[in-house]
Amino acid sequence: MYSLDCNYYQAEFPTIGDLIAHIMISGMDPNYEITRNGKGTGEMAIDLIQM
């Protein structure tokens, strides 16, 4: 499951796409590392958002 390395963000999603969509809809700060099953992926959510 994908989430963010942020102590107050508890949401988890089966795909990175679902995670990014939730970040955009909810207004969550995307300047956090993406995690998969609790381990960092090395990617920042902001880098995957197209402006």
ChimeraX attribute file (.defattr): number of C-alpha atoms within 10 A of each C-alpha:
attribute: neighborCount
match mode: 1-to-1
recipient: residues
	/A:1	13
	/A:2	22
	/A:3	27
	/A:4	26
	/A:5	19
	/A:6	13
	/A:7	6
	/A:8	7
	/A:9	11
	/A:10	9
	/A:11	12
	/A:12	18
	/A:13	14
	/A:14	11
	/A:15	12
	/A:16	18
	/A:17	13
	/A:18	14
	/A:19	20
	/A:20	21
	/A:21	12
	/A:22	15
	/A:23	19
	/A:24	13
	/A:25	9
	/A:26	9
	/A:27	9
	/A:28	12
	/A:29	13
	/A:30	17
	/A:31	13
	/A:32	17
	/A:33	19
	/A:34	24
	/A:35	21
	/A:36	18
	/A:37	11
	/A:38	13
	/A:39	13
	/A:40	16
	/A:41	14
	/A:42	9
	/A:43	12
	/A:44	17
	/A:45	20
	/A:46	16
	/A:47	11
	/A:48	12
	/A:49	13
	/A:50	5
	/A:51	4
